[in-house]
Amino acid sequence: MEYIAVMVATQESRDVFAALAEPRRRDLIDALGDGESHAVGELVAALRLPQPTVSKDLGVLREVGIVSVTRRGRHRLYRLEGEPLRQVHDWAKTFERFWGHQLDRVKQQAERMAASETASKEGRSC
């Protein structure tokens, strides 16, 4: 039973999509999104999570290349690496046509509602 858990964790850590499936890791990516390097303590404070949890999630993100780490004295500084996220962007972009279609429908509905509201107001003012 333990062997299976280790295998799943190992496979997960090698897959960008699986690494991003965990909401805490996405929160870490958001926190690192300013392009600056951040110490673990800064991320712990920003996310209000326990240090071991943040360190573990940073380790998974580092294994798949989403974050890099450098040492400055006794501190480890983590920085977002955008290139591994490109495969996620490229994959999601294939579905962009669906978003555009949905946005067009929302726009049309809003325009119909606005026209209806304008007609209603004009009818009351007469």
TORMARSE-839715 format. One record per atom (N, C-alpha, C): atom name; x, z, y. Coordinates in nm, 4 decimals, always signed. Layout:
<nodes>
+-------+----------+----------+----------+
: atomo :        X :        Z :        Y :
+-------+----------+----------+----------+
:    CA :        X :        Z :        Y :
...
+-------+----------+----------+----------+
</nodes>
This chain:
<nodes>
+-------+----------+----------+----------+
: atomo :        X :        Z :        Y :
+-------+----------+----------+----------+
:     N :  +0.0818 :  +0.0000 :  -0.1190 :
:    CA :  +0.0000 :  +0.0000 :  +0.0000 :
:     C :  +0.0864 :  +0.0000 :  +0.1256 :
:     N :  +0.1923 :  +0.0781 :  +0.1298 :
:    CA :  +0.2811 :  +0.0822 :  +0.2455 :
:     C :  +0.3482 :  -0.0528 :  +0.2671 :
:     N :  +0.3799 :  -0.1221 :  +0.1601 :
:    CA :  +0.4454 :  -0.2515 :  +0.1694 :
:     C :  +0.3601 :  -0.3499 :  +0.2492 :
:     N :  +0.2295 :  -0.3500 :  +0.2260 :
:    CA :  +0.1400 :  -0.4412 :  +0.2964 :
:     C :  +0.1401 :  -0.4110 :  +0.4459 :
:     N :  +0.1346 :  -0.2849 :  +0.4835 :
:    CA :  +0.1350 :  -0.2476 :  +0.6250 :
:     C :  +0.2631 :  -0.2928 :  +0.6933 :
:     N :  +0.3759 :  -0.2790 :  +0.6245 :
:    CA :  +0.5034 :  -0.3221 :  +0.6805 :
:     C :  +0.5051 :  -0.4737 :  +0.6965 :
:     N :  +0.4538 :  -0.5456 :  +0.5986 :
:    CA :  +0.4499 :  -0.6915 :  +0.6064 :
:     C :  +0.3624 :  -0.7376 :  +0.7223 :
:     N :  +0.2472 :  -0.6762 :  +0.7408 :
:    CA :  +0.1588 :  -0.7155 :  +0.8498 :
:     C :  +0.2266 :  -0.6909 :  +0.9839 :
:     N :  +0.2887 :  -0.5756 :  +1.0000 :
:    CA :  +0.3562 :  -0.5436 :  +1.1256 :
:     C :  +0.4691 :  -0.6424 :  +1.1519 :
:     N :  +0.5422 :  -0.6787 :  +1.0487 :
:    CA :  +0.6528 :  -0.7726 :  +1.0649 :
:     C :  +0.6012 :  -0.9098 :  +1.1044 :
:     N :  +0.4967 :  -0.9577 :  +1.0381 :
:    CA :  +0.4396 :  -1.0873 :  +1.0725 :
:     C :  +0.3845 :  -1.0844 :  +1.2142 :
:     N :  +0.3169 :  -0.9775 :  +1.2501 :
:    CA :  +0.2585 :  -0.9650 :  +1.3835 :
:     C :  +0.3651 :  -0.9722 :  +1.4901 :
:     N :  +0.4772 :  -0.9062 :  +1.4671 :
:    CA :  +0.5798 :  -0.9002 :  +1.5693 :
:     C :  +0.6479 :  -1.0344 :  +1.5906 :
:     N :  +0.6325 :  -1.1269 :  +1.4984 :
:    CA :  +0.6956 :  -1.2577 :  +1.5129 :
:     C :  +0.6022 :  -1.3618 :  +1.5733 :
:     N :  +0.4782 :  -1.3280 :  +1.5961 :
:    CA :  +0.3787 :  -1.4234 :  +1.6413 :
:     C :  +0.3296 :  -1.3858 :  +1.7813 :
:     N :  +0.3505 :  -1.4739 :  +1.8770 :
:    CA :  +0.3114 :  -1.4477 :  +2.0154 :
:     C :  +0.1618 :  -1.4199 :  +2.0248 :
:     N :  +0.0818 :  -1.4976 :  +1.9548 :
:    CA :  -0.0626 :  -1.4786 :  +1.9611 :
:     C :  -0.1025 :  -1.3423 :  +1.9067 :
:     N :  -0.0445 :  -1.3030 :  +1.7965 :
:    CA :  -0.0761 :  -1.1718 :  +1.7393 :
:     C :  -0.0293 :  -1.0598 :  +1.8315 :
:     N :  +0.0868 :  -1.0777 :  +1.8929 :
:    CA :  +0.1377 :  -0.9761 :  +1.9848 :
:     C :  +0.0424 :  -0.9583 :  +2.1034 :
:     N :  -0.0176 :  -1.0669 :  +2.1472 :
:    CA :  -0.1088 :  -1.0621 :  +2.2617 :
:     C :  -0.2483 :  -1.0134 :  +2.2235 :
:     N :  -0.2758 :  -1.0032 :  +2.0959 :
:    CA :  -0.4081 :  -0.9594 :  +2.0520 :
:     C :  -0.4343 :  -0.8132 :  +2.0861 :
:     N :  -0.3310 :  -0.7358 :  +2.1023 :
:    CA :  -0.3446 :  -0.5934 :  +2.1346 :
:     C :  -0.3637 :  -0.5767 :  +2.2855 :
:     N :  -0.4761 :  -0.5203 :  +2.3292 :
:    CA :  -0.5029 :  -0.5059 :  +2.4733 :
:     C :  -0.3943 :  -0.4296 :  +2.5495 :
:     N :  -0.3337 :  -0.3288 :  +2.4887 :
:    CA :  -0.2278 :  -0.2546 :  +2.5594 :
:     C :  -0.1102 :  -0.3456 :  +2.5908 :
:     N :  -0.0807 :  -0.4374 :  +2.5028 :
:    CA :  +0.0314 :  -0.5289 :  +2.5271 :
:     C :  -0.0023 :  -0.6252 :  +2.6401 :
:     N :  -0.1260 :  -0.6668 :  +2.6469 :
:    CA :  -0.1665 :  -0.7521 :  +2.7603 :
:     C :  -0.1579 :  -0.6733 :  +2.8899 :
:     N :  -0.1927 :  -0.5458 :  +2.8851 :
:    CA :  -0.1788 :  -0.4605 :  +3.0035 :
:     C :  -0.0320 :  -0.4498 :  +3.0451 :
:     N :  +0.0571 :  -0.4396 :  +2.9473 :
:    CA :  +0.2008 :  -0.4359 :  +2.9781 :
:     C :  +0.2447 :  -0.5661 :  +3.0445 :
:     N :  +0.1977 :  -0.6772 :  +2.9922 :
:    CA :  +0.2326 :  -0.8070 :  +3.0508 :
:     C :  +0.1829 :  -0.8137 :  +3.1947 :
:     N :  +0.0610 :  -0.7654 :  +3.2182 :
:    CA :  +0.0085 :  -0.7617 :  +3.3556 :
:     C :  +0.0981 :  -0.6765 :  +3.4449 :
:     N :  +0.1409 :  -0.5607 :  +3.3942 :
:    CA :  +0.2257 :  -0.4703 :  +3.4728 :
:     C :  +0.3612 :  -0.5332 :  +3.5027 :
:     N :  +0.4077 :  -0.6190 :  +3.4143 :
:    CA :  +0.5369 :  -0.6855 :  +3.4335 :
:     C :  +0.5225 :  -0.8195 :  +3.5062 :
:     N :  +0.4005 :  -0.8546 :  +3.5408 :
:    CA :  +0.3725 :  -0.9858 :  +3.5990 :
:     C :  +0.4292 :  -1.0106 :  +3.7371 :
:     N :  +0.4852 :  -0.9085 :  +3.8000 :
:    CA :  +0.5428 :  -0.9286 :  +3.9333 :
:     C :  +0.6808 :  -0.9922 :  +3.9289 :
:     N :  +0.7335 :  -1.0127 :  +3.8082 :
:    CA :  +0.8641 :  -1.0774 :  +3.7940 :
:     C :  +0.9824 :  -0.9842 :  +3.8102 :
:     N :  +0.9570 :  -0.8595 :  +3.8399 :
:    CA :  +1.0636 :  -0.7602 :  +3.8569 :
:     C :  +1.0943 :  -0.6921 :  +3.7240 :
:     N :  +1.2077 :  -0.6262 :  +3.7180 :
:    CA :  +1.2438 :  -0.5453 :  +3.6015 :
:     C :  +1.1890 :  -0.4044 :  +3.6216 :
:     N :  +1.1369 :  -0.3473 :  +3.5140 :
:    CA :  +1.0768 :  -0.2145 :  +3.5212 :
:     C :  +1.1287 :  -0.1255 :  +3.4097 :
:     N :  +1.1555 :  -0.0006 :  +3.4447 :
:    CA :  +1.1943 :  +0.0991 :  +3.3453 :
:     C :  +1.0705 :  +0.1423 :  +3.2682 :
:     N :  +1.0922 :  +0.1912 :  +3.1479 :
:    CA :  +0.9816 :  +0.2361 :  +3.0647 :
:     C :  +0.8998 :  +0.3421 :  +3.1377 :
:     N :  +0.9666 :  +0.4336 :  +3.2064 :
:    CA :  +0.8963 :  +0.5391 :  +3.2780 :
:     C :  +0.7987 :  +0.4863 :  +3.3818 :
:     N :  +0.8370 :  +0.3783 :  +3.4493 :
:    CA :  +0.7471 :  +0.3167 :  +3.5473 :
:     C :  +0.6221 :  +0.2625 :  +3.4792 :
:     N :  +0.6435 :  +0.1993 :  +3.3644 :
:    CA :  +0.5312 :  +0.1402 :  +3.2914 :
:     C :  +0.4407 :  +0.2484 :  +3.2338 :
:     N :  +0.5004 :  +0.3578 :  +3.1864 :
:    CA :  +0.4236 :  +0.4709 :  +3.1352 :
:     C :  +0.3332 :  +0.5253 :  +3.2456 :
:     N :  +0.3897 :  +0.5426 :  +3.3645 :
:    CA :  +0.3127 :  +0.5956 :  +3.4772 :
:     C :  +0.2036 :  +0.4982 :  +3.5211 :
:     N :  +0.2368 :  +0.3702 :  +3.5265 :
:    CA :  +0.1407 :  +0.2700 :  +3.5722 :
:     C :  +0.0228 :  +0.2556 :  +3.4763 :
:     N :  +0.0520 :  +0.2617 :  +3.3468 :
:    CA :  -0.0523 :  +0.2388 :  +3.2467 :
:     C :  -0.1172 :  +0.3674 :  +3.1954 :
:     N :  -0.0539 :  +0.4805 :  +3.2310 :
:    CA :  -0.1050 :  +0.6106 :  +3.1859 :
:     C :  -0.1175 :  +0.6169 :  +3.0341 :
:     N :  -0.0114 :  +0.5757 :  +2.9698 :
:    CA :  -0.0036 :  +0.5793 :  +2.8241 :
:     C :  +0.1164 :  +0.6635 :  +2.7832 :
:     N :  +0.1150 :  +0.7164 :  +2.6612 :
:    CA :  +0.2312 :  +0.7928 :  +2.6143 :
:     C :  +0.3550 :  +0.7037 :  +2.6031 :
:     N :  +0.4704 :  +0.7598 :  +2.6316 :
:    CA :  +0.5960 :  +0.6841 :  +2.6282 :
:     C :  +0.6203 :  +0.6189 :  +2.4920 :
:     N :  +0.5979 :  +0.6886 :  +2.3781 :
:    CA :  +0.6222 :  +0.6212 :  +2.2495 :
:     C :  +0.5336 :  +0.4978 :  +2.2297 :
:     N :  +0.4114 :  +0.5029 :  +2.2790 :
:    CA :  +0.3207 :  +0.3879 :  +2.2670 :
:     C :  +0.3732 :  +0.2702 :  +2.3482 :
:     N :  +0.4144 :  +0.2972 :  +2.4713 :
:    CA :  +0.4668 :  +0.1907 :  +2.5575 :
:     C :  +0.5942 :  +0.1331 :  +2.4968 :
:     N :  +0.6827 :  +0.2188 :  +2.4495 :
:    CA :  +0.8081 :  +0.1715 :  +2.3902 :
:     C :  +0.7830 :  +0.0859 :  +2.2671 :
:     N :  +0.6882 :  +0.1278 :  +2.1837 :
:    CA :  +0.6568 :  +0.0507 :  +2.0629 :
:     C :  +0.6025 :  -0.0867 :  +2.1006 :
:     N :  +0.5082 :  -0.0904 :  +2.1956 :
:    CA :  +0.4511 :  -0.2186 :  +2.2362 :
:     C :  +0.5544 :  -0.3082 :  +2.3046 :
:     N :  +0.6428 :  -0.2492 :  +2.3834 :
:    CA :  +0.7508 :  -0.3276 :  +2.4439 :
:     C :  +0.8416 :  -0.3856 :  +2.3360 :
:     N :  +0.8642 :  -0.3095 :  +2.2297 :
:    CA :  +0.9457 :  -0.3584 :  +2.1184 :
:     C :  +0.8845 :  -0.4807 :  +2.0528 :
:     N :  +0.7536 :  -0.4781 :  +2.0324 :
:    CA :  +0.6855 :  -0.5940 :  +1.9723 :
:     C :  +0.6954 :  -0.7141 :  +2.0663 :
:     N :  +0.6694 :  -0.6920 :  +2.1948 :
:    CA :  +0.6780 :  -0.8019 :  +2.2919 :
:     C :  +0.8203 :  -0.8564 :  +2.3007 :
:     N :  +0.9175 :  -0.7694 :  +2.2862 :
:    CA :  +1.0577 :  -0.8135 :  +2.2895 :
:     C :  +1.0923 :  -0.8972 :  +2.1669 :
:     N :  +1.0420 :  -0.8577 :  +2.0511 :
:    CA :  +1.0716 :  -0.9327 :  +1.9280 :
:     C :  +1.0222 :  -1.0759 :  +1.9339 :
:     N :  +0.9108 :  -1.0994 :  +2.0027 :
:    CA :  +0.8588 :  -1.2362 :  +2.0119 :
:     C :  +0.9080 :  -1.3069 :  +2.1377 :
:     N :  +0.9900 :  -1.2378 :  +2.2181 :
:    CA :  +1.0528 :  -1.3005 :  +2.3336 :
:     C :  +0.9721 :  -1.2960 :  +2.4618 :
:     N :  +0.8604 :  -1.2249 :  +2.4632 :
:    CA :  +0.7779 :  -1.2188 :  +2.5831 :
:     C :  +0.8424 :  -1.1314 :  +2.6900 :
:     N :  +0.9175 :  -1.0316 :  +2.6479 :
:    CA :  +0.9926 :  -0.9501 :  +2.7432 :
:     C :  +1.1389 :  -0.9475 :  +2.7014 :
:     N :  +1.2237 :  -0.9298 :  +2.8006 :
:    CA :  +1.3662 :  -0.9101 :  +2.7740 :
:     C :  +1.4032 :  -0.7721 :  +2.8254 :
:     N :  +1.5137 :  -0.7199 :  +2.7752 :
:    CA :  +1.5563 :  -0.5863 :  +2.8157 :
:     C :  +1.7033 :  -0.5905 :  +2.8550 :
:     N :  +1.7357 :  -0.5201 :  +2.9610 :
:    CA :  +1.8751 :  -0.5021 :  +3.0020 :
:     C :  +1.8974 :  -0.3534 :  +3.0227 :
:     N :  +2.0219 :  -0.3146 :  +3.0075 :
:    CA :  +2.0568 :  -0.1740 :  +3.0290 :
:     C :  +2.1212 :  -0.1595 :  +3.1653 :
:     N :  +2.0775 :  -0.0584 :  +3.2365 :
:    CA :  +2.1388 :  -0.0220 :  +3.3633 :
:     C :  +2.1615 :  +0.1282 :  +3.3565 :
:     N :  +2.2841 :  +0.1654 :  +3.3268 :
:    CA :  +2.3131 :  +0.3071 :  +3.3046 :
:     C :  +2.2429 :  +0.3530 :  +3.1789 :
:     N :  +2.1676 :  +0.4610 :  +3.1923 :
:    CA :  +2.0938 :  +0.5125 :  +3.0769 :
:     C :  +1.9535 :  +0.4542 :  +3.0667 :
:     N :  +1.9187 :  +0.3662 :  +3.1583 :
:    CA :  +1.7838 :  +0.3105 :  +3.1606 :
:     C :  +1.7796 :  +0.1722 :  +3.0977 :
:     N :  +1.6696 :  +0.1459 :  +3.0313 :
:    CA :  +1.6407 :  +0.0111 :  +2.9820 :
:     C :  +1.5370 :  -0.0481 :  +3.0756 :
:     N :  +1.5664 :  -0.1654 :  +3.1250 :
:    CA :  +1.4761 :  -0.2331 :  +3.2179 :
:     C :  +1.4154 :  -0.3552 :  +3.1494 :
:     N :  +1.2839 :  -0.3630 :  +3.1559 :
:    CA :  +1.2106 :  -0.4706 :  +3.0901 :
:     C :  +1.1607 :  -0.5700 :  +3.1926 :
:     N :  +1.1669 :  -0.6969 :  +3.1529 :
:    CA :  +1.1268 :  -0.8059 :  +3.2428 :
:     C :  +1.0462 :  -0.9077 :  +3.1622 :
:     N :  +0.9427 :  -0.9612 :  +3.2233 :
:    CA :  +0.8590 :  -1.0612 :  +3.1579 :
:     C :  +0.9328 :  -1.1939 :  +3.1479 :
:     N :  +0.9240 :  -1.2558 :  +3.0329 :
:    CA :  +0.9806 :  -1.3893 :  +3.0094 :
:     C :  +0.8629 :  -1.4840 :  +2.9866 :
:     N :  +0.8412 :  -1.5747 :  +3.0768 :
:    CA :  +0.7232 :  -1.6597 :  +3.0726 :
:     C :  +0.7222 :  -1.7687 :  +2.9676 :
:     N :  +0.8368 :  -1.8144 :  +2.9268 :
:    CA :  +0.8423 :  -1.9298 :  +2.8364 :
:     C :  +0.7636 :  -1.9103 :  +2.7068 :
:     N :  +0.7746 :  -1.7971 :  +2.6382 :
:    CA :  +0.6952 :  -1.7809 :  +2.5153 :
:     C :  +0.5442 :  -1.7843 :  +2.5412 :
:     N :  +0.5028 :  -1.7535 :  +2.6612 :
:    CA :  +0.3600 :  -1.7581 :  +2.6937 :
:     C :  +0.3107 :  -1.9011 :  +2.7122 :
:     N :  +0.4037 :  -1.9947 :  +2.7262 :
:    CA :  +0.3669 :  -2.1353 :  +2.7440 :
:     C :  +0.2858 :  -2.1864 :  +2.6248 :
:     N :  +0.3220 :  -2.1449 :  +2.5035 :
:    CA :  +0.2467 :  -2.1931 :  +2.3877 :
:     C :  +0.1025 :  -2.1432 :  +2.3908 :
:     N :  +0.0792 :  -2.0251 :  +2.4450 :
:    CA :  -0.0567 :  -1.9733 :  +2.4596 :
:     C :  -0.1308 :  -2.0549 :  +2.5654 :
:     N :  -0.0635 :  -2.0795 :  +2.6765 :
:    CA :  -0.1230 :  -2.1599 :  +2.7837 :
:     C :  -0.1568 :  -2.2998 :  +2.7337 :
:     N :  -0.0625 :  -2.3630 :  +2.6649 :
:    CA :  -0.0844 :  -2.4986 :  +2.6161 :
:     C :  -0.2014 :  -2.5044 :  +2.5183 :
:     N :  -0.2116 :  -2.4042 :  +2.4328 :
:    CA :  -0.3214 :  -2.3996 :  +2.3372 :
:     C :  -0.4547 :  -2.3807 :  +2.4106 :
:     N :  -0.4598 :  -2.2845 :  +2.5014 :
:    CA :  -0.5842 :  -2.2559 :  +2.5732 :
:     C :  -0.6249 :  -2.3738 :  +2.6619 :
:     N :  -0.5285 :  -2.4458 :  +2.7126 :
:    CA :  -0.5569 :  -2.5580 :  +2.8019 :
:     C :  -0.6374 :  -2.6674 :  +2.7313 :
:     N :  -0.6242 :  -2.6775 :  +2.5998 :
:    CA :  -0.7003 :  -2.7797 :  +2.5269 :
:     C :  -0.8508 :  -2.7552 :  +2.5366 :
:     N :  -0.8904 :  -2.6350 :  +2.5749 :
:    CA :  -1.0321 :  -2.6012 :  +2.5866 :
:     C :  -1.0809 :  -2.6029 :  +2.7312 :
:     N :  -0.9961 :  -2.6463 :  +2.8212 :
:    CA :  -1.0285 :  -2.6470 :  +2.9630 :
:     C :  -1.1522 :  -2.7304 :  +2.9938 :
:     N :  -1.1738 :  -2.8353 :  +2.9184 :
:    CA :  -1.2895 :  -2.9215 :  +2.9432 :
:     C :  -1.4193 :  -2.8436 :  +2.9275 :
:     N :  -1.4210 :  -2.7432 :  +2.8408 :
:    CA :  -1.5405 :  -2.6611 :  +2.8242 :
:     C :  -1.5645 :  -2.5738 :  +2.9468 :
:     N :  -1.4553 :  -2.5221 :  +3.0039 :
:    CA :  -1.4689 :  -2.4384 :  +3.1232 :
:     C :  -1.5191 :  -2.5208 :  +3.2401 :
:     N :  -1.4640 :  -2.6404 :  +3.2557 :
:    CA :  -1.5063 :  -2.7275 :  +3.3645 :
:     C :  -1.6540 :  -2.7610 :  +3.3529 :
:     N :  -1.6993 :  -2.7892 :  +3.2323 :
:    CA :  -1.8391 :  -2.8210 :  +3.2091 :
:     C :  -1.9272 :  -2.7012 :  +3.2445 :
:     N :  -1.8854 :  -2.5824 :  +3.2027 :
:    CA :  -1.9631 :  -2.4621 :  +3.2331 :
:     C :  -1.9670 :  -2.4371 :  +3.3837 :
:     N :  -1.8555 :  -2.4564 :  +3.4511 :
:    CA :  -1.8518 :  -2.4368 :  +3.5962 :
:     C :  -1.9432 :  -2.5355 :  +3.6670 :
:     N :  -1.9484 :  -2.6594 :  +3.6184 :
:    CA :  -2.0384 :  -2.7583 :  +3.6775 :
:     C :  -2.1838 :  -2.7142 :  +3.6625 :
:     N :  -2.2182 :  -2.6604 :  +3.5459 :
:    CA :  -2.3554 :  -2.6135 :  +3.5233 :
:     C :  -2.3885 :  -2.4955 :  +3.6140 :
:     N :  -2.2952 :  -2.4029 :  +3.6307 :
:    CA :  -2.3180 :  -2.2880 :  +3.7184 :
:     C :  -2.3364 :  -2.3360 :  +3.8625 :
:     N :  -2.2537 :  -2.4305 :  +3.9047 :
:    CA :  -2.2631 :  -2.4844 :  +4.0406 :
:     C :  -2.3991 :  -2.5515 :  +4.0623 :
:     N :  -2.4424 :  -2.6331 :  +3.9665 :
:    CA :  -2.5710 :  -2.7004 :  +3.9784 :
:     C :  -2.6857 :  -2.5993 :  +3.9864 :
:     N :  -2.6801 :  -2.4963 :  +3.9034 :
:    CA :  -2.7833 :  -2.3936 :  +3.9054 :
:     C :  -2.7859 :  -2.3216 :  +4.0403 :
:     N :  -2.6680 :  -2.2879 :  +4.0927 :
:    CA :  -2.6599 :  -2.2203 :  +4.2228 :
:     C :  -2.7150 :  -2.3087 :  +4.3330 :
:     N :  -2.6855 :  -2.4380 :  +4.3281 :
:    CA :  -2.7373 :  -2.5304 :  +4.4285 :
:     C :  -2.8891 :  -2.5416 :  +4.4207 :
:     N :  -2.9444 :  -2.5424 :  +4.2977 :
:    CA :  -3.0902 :  -2.5475 :  +4.2821 :
:     C :  -3.1539 :  -2.4204 :  +4.3372 :
:     N :  -3.0921 :  -2.3068 :  +4.3088 :
:    CA :  -3.1457 :  -2.1799 :  +4.3575 :
:     C :  -3.1415 :  -2.1738 :  +4.5102 :
:     N :  -3.0306 :  -2.2210 :  +4.5686 :
:    CA :  -3.0170 :  -2.2208 :  +4.7145 :
:     C :  -3.1202 :  -2.3132 :  +4.7775 :
:     N :  -3.1411 :  -2.4305 :  +4.7180 :
:    CA :  -3.2397 :  -2.5257 :  +4.7709 :
:     C :  -3.3794 :  -2.4672 :  +4.7596 :
:     N :  -3.4080 :  -2.4005 :  +4.6504 :
:    CA :  -3.5388 :  -2.3384 :  +4.6303 :
:     C :  -3.5621 :  -2.2272 :  +4.7322 :
:     N :  -3.4582 :  -2.1479 :  +4.7554 :
:    CA :  -3.4673 :  -2.0376 :  +4.8520 :
:     C :  -3.4874 :  -2.0921 :  +4.9923 :
:     N :  -3.4164 :  -2.1973 :  +5.0273 :
:    CA :  -3.4304 :  -2.2591 :  +5.1592 :
:     C :  -3.5717 :  -2.3141 :  +5.1761 :
:     N :  -3.6233 :  -2.3808 :  +5.0741 :
:    CA :  -3.7590 :  -2.4353 :  +5.0794 :
:     C :  -3.8612 :  -2.3237 :  +5.0928 :
:     N :  -3.8382 :  -2.2145 :  +5.0244 :
:    CA :  -3.9288 :  -2.0992 :  +5.0316 :
:     C :  -3.9303 :  -2.0399 :  +5.1712 :
:     N :  -3.8131 :  -2.0259 :  +5.2329 :
:    CA :  -3.8044 :  -1.9720 :  +5.3688 :
:     C :  -3.8713 :  -2.0640 :  +5.4691 :
:     N :  -3.8530 :  -2.1936 :  +5.4512 :
:    CA :  -3.9134 :  -2.2905 :  +5.5418 :
:     C :  -4.0645 :  -2.2878 :  +5.5311 :
:     N :  -4.1143 :  -2.2648 :  +5.4102 :
:    CA :  -4.2586 :  -2.2569 :  +5.3878 :
:     C :  -4.3186 :  -2.1334 :  +5.4539 :
:     N :  -4.2437 :  -2.0224 :  +5.4591 :
:    CA :  -4.2925 :  -1.8993 :  +5.5207 :
:     C :  -4.2878 :  -1.9067 :  +5.6731 :
:     N :  -4.1951 :  -1.9820 :  +5.7279 :
:    CA :  -4.1807 :  -1.9870 :  +5.8736 :
:     C :  -4.2827 :  -2.0779 :  +5.9396 :
:     N :  -4.3522 :  -2.1590 :  +5.8641 :
:    CA :  -4.4515 :  -2.2504 :  +5.9227 :
:     C :  -4.5813 :  -2.1839 :  +5.9539 :
+-------+----------+----------+----------+
</nodes>
